Amino acid sequence: MNTERLKDFGIGLGFVGLQIVMFRHLKVWNMQPDLVLIYILWLITVRDRTSCLFMAAALGLFQDALLDLWGLNMFSKTLITFAAYNFIPKSDKVRLLIGQIFLTVFIASLFHNIIFVGLSVIVESYSAEFLFWQQWLGNAVYTTLVAGLIQLFRTQ
């Protein structure tokens, strides 16, 4: 494992830690953003497909281990990485507008959440109090807003 991948994995673990420690408690109407998904979507723009898939699987598994979901995040993040890799621009020369970033993260988050919700229903990870629309659409909107704020305040 080279130092670049090790550095990416360390940053990813930091995002998982932030997700678990801080953003899990910053719920708005019981919706929470997915920082790990935002990081994986950014990683798609700068790394090759194989390292992105391994990173999505590893970070998803680590997130599942801390949340006691065992495989739901891992599968949905790996599948969304595999599917989104061809649609997200990879060049540093291409600079996306904030609206394009919102739309890209929103669509990726919608697909990620529908995969996650579908798997949750199949394995019955959530019981009757599970609110489909809140989990699917609400989390996607919140994730998109957080990604937009990160994009607005990041340094060039």
C-alpha positions in Angstrom: 0.0 0.0 0.0 1.6 3.3 -1.0 1.6 6.4 1.1 -1.0 8.1 -1.1 -3.6 5.4 -0.5 -2.7 5.2 3.2 -3.2 9.0 3.5 -6.6 8.7 1.7 -7.6 5.9 4.1 -6.5 8.0 7.1 -8.6 11.0 5.9 -11.5 8.6 5.3 -11.3 7.3 8.8 -11.4 10.9 10.0 -14.6 11.4 8.0 -16.0 8.2 9.5 -15.1 9.5 13.0 -16.7 12.8 12.3 -19.8 11.1 11.0 -20.1 8.9 14.1 -19.1 11.4 16.8 -20.5 14.6 15.6 -22.9 14.5 12.6 -24.9 11.6 14.0 -26.0 13.9 16.7 -26.7 16.9 14.4 -29.9 15.6 13.1 -32.5 17.9 11.5 -36.0 16.3 11.7 -34.2 13.0 12.3 -32.2 13.2 9.1 -28.4 13.2 9.0 -25.8 13.8 6.3 -23.4 11.2 5.1 -19.8 12.6 5.2 -18.3 9.4 4.1 -20.3 9.5 0.8 -19.2 13.1 0.2 -15.6 12.0 0.7 -15.9 9.0 -1.6 -17.5 11.2 -4.3 -14.6 13.6 -4.0 -12.2 10.6 -4.2 -13.8 9.5 -7.5 -12.6 12.8 -9.0 -8.9 12.3 -8.1 -8.2 8.5 -8.0 -8.5 5.5 -10.2 -11.6 3.2 -10.1 -9.9 0.3 -8.3 -8.6 2.4 -5.4 -12.0 4.2 -5.1 -13.8 0.8 -4.9 -11.4 -0.5 -2.3 -11.7 2.7 -0.3 -15.5 2.8 -0.5 -15.6 -0.9 0.7 -13.2 -0.3 3.5 -14.8 2.9 4.8 -18.3 1.5 4.4 -17.3 -1.6 6.4 -15.7 0.5 9.1 -18.8 2.7 9.3 -21.0 -0.4 9.4 -18.9 -1.9 12.3 -19.3 1.3 14.3 -23.1 1.6 13.6 -23.8 -2.2 13.9 -25.3 -2.4 10.4 -22.8 -5.0 9.0 -22.7 -4.6 5.3 -25.4 -2.1 4.4 -23.1 0.9 4.0 -20.3 -1.2 2.5 -22.5 -2.6 -0.3 -24.3 0.7 -1.0 -21.1 2.8 -1.0 -19.3 0.3 -3.2 -22.2 0.0 -5.7 -22.6 3.8 -5.9 -18.8 4.2 -6.5 -18.9 1.6 -9.2 -21.9 3.3 -10.9 -20.9 6.9 -10.5 -17.3 6.6 -11.5 -18.1 7.1 -15.2 -20.3 10.1 -14.7 -18.2 12.3 -12.5 -15.5 14.4 -14.2 -11.9 13.4 -13.3 -9.8 16.4 -14.5 -8.5 19.2 -12.3 -9.0 21.5 -15.3 -12.7 20.9 -15.2 -14.2 23.1 -12.5 -17.8 22.3 -11.6 -20.2 25.1 -10.6 -21.8 24.9 -7.2 -25.2 24.0 -8.9 -23.5 21.1 -10.7 -21.9 19.9 -7.5 -25.3 20.1 -5.7 -27.0 18.1 -8.5 -24.2 15.5 -8.6 -24.1 14.9 -4.9 -27.9 14.9 -4.7 -28.4 12.3 -7.4 -25.6 10.1 -6.0 -27.0 10.5 -2.5 -30.5 9.6 -3.7 -29.2 6.4 -5.4 -27.0 5.6 -2.3 -30.0 6.0 0.0 -32.4 4.0 -2.1 -29.9 1.1 -2.2 -29.4 1.5 1.6 -33.1 1.6 2.3 -33.8 -1.3 -0.1 -31.2 -3.4 1.7 -32.5 -2.4 5.1 -36.0 -3.5 4.2 -34.7 -6.8 2.9 -32.7 -7.6 6.0 -35.2 -5.8 8.3 -32.5 -3.8 10.0 -35.1 -1.1 10.7 -38.4 -2.0 12.2 -41.9 -0.4 11.8 -40.8 3.0 12.9 -38.6 3.3 9.8 -39.7 6.3 7.7 -38.9 5.7 4.0 -39.2 9.2 2.7 -37.2 10.7 5.5 -34.4 8.2 5.1 -34.3 8.4 1.4 -35.1 12.0 0.4 -34.3 13.8 3.6 -30.8 12.4 4.1 -30.0 13.1 0.4 -31.0 16.7 0.8 -29.0 17.1 4.0 -26.0 15.4 2.5 -26.2 17.7 -0.5 -26.4 20.8 1.6 -23.3 19.8 3.7 -21.4 19.0 0.5 -22.3 22.4 -0.9 -21.1 24.1 2.2 -17.8 22.2 2.1 -17.4 23.2 -1.5 -18.1 26.9 -0.8 -15.7 27.1 2.1 -12.8 24.9 0.9 -9.5 26.6 0.1 -8.2 26.6 -3.5 
